Amino acid sequence: MTAIRIVLDTNILVSALLSPLGHPAKVYKMFLTGNLKLVYSPDILAEYNDVLFRPRLRIPAEEAEKVLEAIREYGERIEATPSIHSIIDEDDRVFYDTAKSAGAYLVTGNKKHYPDEAFILTPVEFLSL
């Protein structure tokens, strides 16, 4: 059986680390247990790296590094095809383009930042599939 492919918006990854019992953490743990294939692009990995080490988030550096290592080792790196869709926050385009290019779900806490498309889900919506 092929694992479901997902792209995690940075807000989901941060929420998973800060609230280990929440819905974002459940989605992230599904990746760690091999039930999901996390798809990422070099730009997404760079954003994860930037955000996870921000001092104000207080995510221990060792934990942030373990997350990045797991993504590099078990995730699927792709080069996304740029889209021409209108995106409210251009910083979010890389997540949209990567999910669209990979045929993956985009799991985000900010659906309003993206076009209204069936592959863009909140963690609760994703978990209810």
Secondary structure, DSSP 8 states (H G I E B T S, - for coil): ---EEEEE-HHHHHHHHH-TTSHHHHHHHHHHTTSEEEEE-HHHHHHHHHHHT-GGGT--HHHHHHHHHHHHHHSEE----------SSGGGHHHHHHHHHHT-EEE-S-GGGS---TTEE-HHHHHT-
